[in-house]
Amino acid sequence: MIADINQILLERLRQQGVNTEEAPALLRDLSKILESNPGIDPVAASSKLQLLGWNGVTLDYQSLQLALAWMEFENKEGGPK
């Protein structure tokens, strides 16, 4: 299940212009944003990512929900890999 969520999330990020090599760093930054504010909306999360240098990345609701689900599974399994 986590592999499915991760694959879908990575595909959505690729469609938004994030290349495969950048995705782990983006997810790490996004994880930090979501940990500090789990109820953040996609626009605010995108703004915070842009402040971190992720220009051009705009999260939609579905991508944010996938990221939250991915984080939940990662945390249950002992943290990000």
Secondary structure, DSSP 4 states (H G I P E B T S, - for coil): -HHHHHHHHHHHHHHTT--TTTHHHHHHHHHHHHHH-TT--HHHHHHHHHHTT-TT----HHHHHHHHHHHHHHHHTTS--
